[in-house]
């Protein structure tokens, strides 16, 4: 039986997680809700963001969904436990893929670099995660707030973005790193650009695959997509919602999902 699965984010970043779900489970029914009135979350006070999230999730639940994926690292760190106590449907959160990144470099001695929002990096949940898995103190963190703003503007100019990455990474010796973690769901929109400028030995990971795997376990979804897919997805079974209700915001979501389909690594 087809499941109705909601994905929530402050803006279009969570589409990177939805895209992964569409690749693996194309026959399910999806709802995507963006809090376009209040994006970005990562630069706002935590209590203010919590209020926004609770209101949005209440609206999503009224759509009678079978599960909600909080496709936002910042939102997960702030409210996922509260939401699980408030609702009796599965609430799937996200966290930066720090643990698998650390394991990838366990034997080679390389460091891990986590990109995330300033709010995520300031939260106890993130710092406890790092403390729990980074027993050799190899994890470094870097806030990239401009990427969220540019992503929301559908700004994907490779020259501009490459120059930005180079400026932010200028003080780091990249030969010391083995993995970069995209710790905000907006950031994988820029994975292809980042890949071209990083040394070949550095791997780039994000939390989308692990999150969708957790979702499939909770809802007992059967694998429907064979390995080796091209990244192309069909958005016809996705309903778009936003806190603004503006048609232009929904059109932007569709355009962003198409961009992911055309540019997925």
C-alpha positions, -999 to 999 in steps of 0.1 A, spaced: 0 0 0 13 34 -10 26 56 19 21 93 21 54 107 33 61 144 42 95 161 40 99 194 59 126 221 57 130 258 61 133 261 23 144 240 -7 173 223 11 153 193 21 147 185 -16 181 169 -16 167 143 8 134 140 -10 154 134 -42 171 104 -27 138 90 -16 123 95 -50 152 76 -65 148 47 -42 110 46 -37 94 63 -67 60 47 -62 53 63 -29 33 96 -24 53 126 -12 45 160 3 71 186 5 66 216 29 89 246 31 88 273 56 94 300 30 82 328 52 111 322 76 140 308 57 169 306 66 167 291 100 205 288 106 210 325 114 179 330 137 175 326 175 167 290 185 134 298 203 121 317 174 129 288 150 112 263 173 79 283 171 81 283 133 87 245 131 59 236 155 34 256 134 46 240 102 45 205 115 10 210 128 -1 220 93 17 189 78 0 165 102 -34 178 91 -26 163 57 -28 129 72 7 117 63 22 84 74 55 99 84 74 131 85 111 135 76 126 166 92 149 172 63 168 199 80 198 194 104 191 226 123 154 218 128 163 182 139 188 194 165 162 219 179 129 200 181 130 163 169 125 149 204 97 173 212 79 164 179 82 127 187 65 132 220 37 152 204 27 130 175 22 92 171 35 89 135 72 83 127 93 115 129 126 110 111 153 134 118 187 142 103 221 147 116 254 155 99 270 123 87 299 127 111 300 91 123 304 74 89 329 101 79 350 94 110 349 56 103 360 62 67 392 78 80 398 55 109 428 38 93 443 66 71 447 92 98 429 119 78 408 146 93 370 152 87 356 187 78 319 193 86 301 221 67 269 232 86 250 262 97 261 283 126 230 273 146 235 236 140 272 239 151 261 257 183 236 231 194 243 206 222 230 178 199 257 184 174 285 188 199 274 156 217 274 138 184 310 149 177 321 141 212 306 106 210 322 95 177 354 117 174 375 99 199 407 109 181 397 146 178 399 147 140 367 166 133 367 203 123 336 224 116 330 253 93 298 274 89 288 283 54 257 305 58 259 321 24 252 288 7 217 286 21 209 321 9 222 314 -26 205 281 -28 172 297 -20 178 322 -48 186 292 -72 221 307 -75 242 279 -89 268 298 -109 300 276 -108 324 305 -110 308 324 -81 304 292 -59 339 280 -66 354 313 -56 334 312 -24 346 277 -15 382 287 -22 380 317 0 364 297 29 389 269 26 420 291 20 433 287 56 431 249 56 456 223 44 432 201 24 458 173 22 451 167 59 414 159 52 399 127 39 362 135 40 339 166 38 305 163 54 277 183 39 259 190 73 230 211 59 205 198 34 210 229 12 247 221 7 244 190 -16 231 213 -43 267 224 -45 284 189 -43 292 188 -80 309 222 -79 328 213 -47 339 180 -61 357 197 -90 379 219 -67 388 194 -40 417 171 -42 407 137 -56 413 118 -24 386 137 -4 352 121 -3 320 141 1 292 127 21 258 139 34 230 124 56 204 118 29 211 81 22 211 72 59 180 92 66 161 76 37 173 42 49 159 49 84 126 60 68 124 28 48 129 7 79 103 25 99 77 23 72 88 -11 58 93 2 23 103 -23 -3 132 -14 -26 117 -4 -59 148 11 -77 176 -9 -92 212 1 -85 227 23 -112 199 48 -116 208 79 -135 195 104 -109 164 112 -129 133 114 -109 96 120 -115 81 148 -95 45 140 -105 38 123 -72 51 152 -51 27 178 -36 43 211 -27 33 232 3 47 263 19 41 286 48 37 315 24 13 296 0 28 315 -29 26 299 -63 61 313 -71 76 294 -41 60 262 -52 74 268 -88 108 274 -73 107 240 -55 98 222 -87 127 240 -105 151 231 -77 141 194 -77 146 194 -115 180 209 -110 189 180 -87 176 155 -112 198 170 -139 229 175 -118 230 147 -93 264 131 -90 
